[in-house]
Amino acid sequence: MSGIEDILDNEVDYVPLHKPVDYNSWAKRGERFYSVDVTHKQLPADIYVVKKDNNGVPYFHVAPFLTDKLTPFAGTPAPYVFEQIQTFWKAKETFNKLGFLHKRGVLFFGAAGCGKTACVKLIVDDVIKRNGIAVYIRDFEETSEGLKMFRKVEPDRPVVAIEEDIETFLNEKDETREFLAFLDGENQINNIVNLATTNKPEELEERIIKRPGRFDLVIGVNPPIKEARQEYLKQLLCGAMPDKEIAELATQTQGLGFSHLRELVACIVGLKLDKKETLERLKKGITEKVKMKKLGNESELGFTVNFEGGK
């Protein structure tokens, strides 16, 4: 899970006393009226987590998206997926004519640190530019209730749902049922893109990973190819190393992910540690638990479409 969990769990559901509220409007719930400082006809375009108040009523809590900004480098799946999602948003009328719910699911799998979350962030940023919202899911039941409420107020706005490390949701029978109901069961909604990530695709059942309508695109994210490593290292180093040395370093880092490259730069530039020892340490930490297409040479794309394993 990302650090968002710790941040949200430590936040309170009331306004702190040191932040006085200028109550100037009324909000009605049932037969009750509550004094509030701001009312909105529309939920602001942003990233949220759905939570429940003390009365069990869902509300949308603004949430941070904790990931580094990552350019769509050569060989990454970001441009490929982004183009497909762009086409999807434009196809709403066609889906309606066909009698289909306007929804799409994309699952990114691969080793940690290779850019899965950065791909998700690219699509999230785009939906916010479209005046839509993104919802980071930490509980499928609460999120389903919140989005049903959202759809009553705003039936047509685009939504992106973010489901990171989905294998962690599927350890219990009830969680799996809520998960499937959200994707294509009684709790699914219209005009939505579901984006999920996993480091452990082999732990997912075929009814999840190989079922169109749940995840229509399944994208394996491999470690970045040489061109991408070189671009990323150049971006990180900001002129602290000559281009020739960066090219050599890109060659030496085959198999390392973006997070490994960031750690490498932090060690050899920020902490002045030995480059050779750092590279050896980082490469020893690489595992090959994820089943992926073996890249025959460095010019091949750093991603795959579909997954050949599954339970």
N, C-alpha and C positions, 0 to 999 in steps of 0.2 A: 504494500500500500504506500501511497505517497504521503508526504508530511502534512497534507491537508487534514488528515484525521486528527492529528494532535492539536492543530490549531482550532478546529471546530469543536472538539470535545472540551476544550478549555474556555470556550466562549459562553457567556451567559445569555439568557433569553429576556433580560430586562435592560432598561436604559440605566447606566451607572449614574449615581447621584451627582458626580462631578460634571455631567453633561446635561444641564437643564433643558427641558423640552418646552418649546413654545406651542402649547396646545391651541389650535385655531380652527379645527374642523371636527366633524363627527363621522364616525364609521358605524354602520348598522350591521349587526349579526343577529339574525332571527328577530326577536322583539327587543333586543338590547342595543343601546347606543353607547359607543366608546369615544372618548375624546382623543384625538390624534393630532400630530403636528403637520403631517403631509398626507395627502391622498393622491392616488394615481389611477387614471383610467386604464393605463397600460403598464404592465410590469417592465421596468427599464431593461434594455438589452444588456445582458450581463451573464455571468456564470453563477449558478446557485447550487445549494444543497437543500433538499426538502427535509424539514424537521417537523416535529409536532410540539405544540405548546402544552401547558399543564392540563388543558381541557381535551387533549387529543385531537386538536384541529391542526391540519397541515399548514405550514407557511414556508415561504421561500427565503432562504438565508444567503446573502451574497458571500461567495466563496472565492478564495484565491486559487489560481492554477499554477502549481509550483513546478516549473520546468524551465530549462534554459531555452532561449530563443535559438532555433536551429534552421538555417537556410535550407531549402530543398536542393541538396547537393546532388551531383551526378550519381546515377545508379540507385538512389533511394526511391521508395515507392510513393513518396509524397505527391509529385506532379501527376502520376498515373491515377491515384485515388482521388486527388483534388479535382481533376478534370471530370471524372465520373460523377462525383457529387455535384459539381456545377451543372452538369447535364440533368441530373436527377431533380434538382430544385426547379429547373425550367420545365419539367415534364409533368407538373401537377395536373394540368387540364387533361392531358392524355391519359394519365392514370385514372382520373375521374370518369372519363368516357368509357374506359375498359371495365369500370366497376371495381377497380383495385384500390386498396388503401395506399395512400401516397407515403410509403415508408421504405427504408433501406437499412441494411445492416452490414457493417464491416468489422471483421475481426483481424487484428494484427497479432502475429505470434513471432517469437524469436528470443534470442538471448537478451539478458538485461543490458541496457546501455547502447543499443544499436539504433535508437531513434523512433521507437514505437509511439511514445507519448508525444514527441515533437510532431509526428504526423497528425495525431489527434488534435494538437493545439492549432495547427494550420487550419483545420476544418472548423474548429470552434471559433477562431478569430473571424473567419468568413461569415459564419451564421450571425454573429453579433453585428457585423457590418450590414447584414441584410435585415437588421432590426429584429432578429430572432433572439432566443435564449438558449443557453446550454445548462444542463443539469448534471451535476456530478453525483452518481448514485452510490450511496453507502447502505441503503436499505430499500429493497425493491417494493415492499408493501407500502411504505411511507411515500416513496416516489410516485407510485401508481396513483395513490389517493391525491397527491398534490397536483399531478398532471391532469387528472380528471377534472379537478377544480379549475385548473388553469384553462382547460379547453372550454369550460362553460363560460368563462369570462372572455377568453380570446380564442375563438375556434380555428383561426387560420394562420397564426404566426408560426414560422418554422422553429423546430426544436431539435437540438442535438443532445442525446443522452450519452454520458460517458461512463463506461463500466470497466474500470481498470482491474487487472489481476482477477479475471472472472472465475478462475478455479477456486478462489477463496470463498465464493458465494455458494459453491455447489457441494459443500461437505455434508449438508443436512438436507433431508428430503423436502422439508417445508420450503427452504430457500430455493431449491431447484424448481419446485412448483411455481413459486412466485416469479422466478426468473423467466421461465417459459411462458407464463401468463402475460408477462410484460412484453416479451418479444413478439409473440404471435397468437396469444390467447385472449381471454376475456378482458385483460387490462391493457391491450395495445391501443395506441392512439394514432391519429392521422397526421401527415405532414411532419415526419420525424426521421432522423438518421440516428441509428444506434451504433456507437463506436466502442469496441471492446479491445482489451489487450490481455495477453497471457504470455508468461514465460514457459508454461508447461502444457502445450497443446496435447501431449500424449495422455494427459489426465482427463481430457474432455471426451464425453461420449459422442459417437457419430451423429446422434440425433441433434446435437448442438453444433458441431463443427462442420457437418456435411449436409445441413438442411437449409436450402434456399427458403427465404421468408423469415428465417431467423438471422443467419449471416449469409448474405448474398455474395459478398467478396471475402475471401480468406487469404490474407497476405502474409507471407513469410518474410520477415525483415532480417536479412543477413548482415554481418559486419560490413562496414562501408568499403567500397572498392578504393583503389589507390588514388584516383582522381578526387574522390570525395574526401579522403583522409588529408590529401595535400591542401585542398581548399579550406578544410576546417582548421588544420594546423596554422595555416597562414592567417586565418581570421582570429584565432586565439592569440597568436604571437604578436600581432600588431606591430610588425617591423622589428621585433627583438631578435630575429634570426634571418640571415640572408636566404634568398629564395632557393639557392643551390642546396643549402643545408636542410631546408624544409623538405625539398624533393627527396633527399636521401633519407630523412626521417620518415617520410611517408612510405618509402620502400621497406623500411625496417619494422613497420608497425602492422604488417599484414595480419589480419585476424582480430585486431583490436577494434572495439566499438568506440562510439563517440565519447562515452563517459571515461573510457580508458585513456583516450587521447587528451581529454581535459585534465585528468590526473597526471599524465605524463608531463604536460606543460607546467602544471602547478609545482611538480617536484623539481624538474630540471631548471626552470626559470625562477619560480617563486622561492623555492627552498634550497636551490643550488645543490641538489643531490646528483649523484653520478648517473648519467644517462643509461649506461649499459646495465647497471644493477637495477635501475627502475624498470627498464624494458623487460628484463628477465622476471622480475617480480610480477609485473602485470600479465605477462604471457602465461605464467604458471597458474594464474587465477582463472584462465579461460577454460570453460568446460564445453562439451559438445553433447549435451543432453537433448537438445532440440533437433528433431529430424528435419533436415533441409536439403535442398538441392546442393550438391557439391559444385562449387564454382571451378570450372576447368582452367580459367585464366582471369586475369584482373580486368579484362574489358567487358565481362558479362555483367548484367544487371545485378545489383545487390539486393534483389528481392525475388520471391517466388509467388505464384498464384495457386491457391489451393493447398491442402495438407493431405499427405498420403497416409498418415497414421490414424489414431483414434482408438477408443476402446471397442 
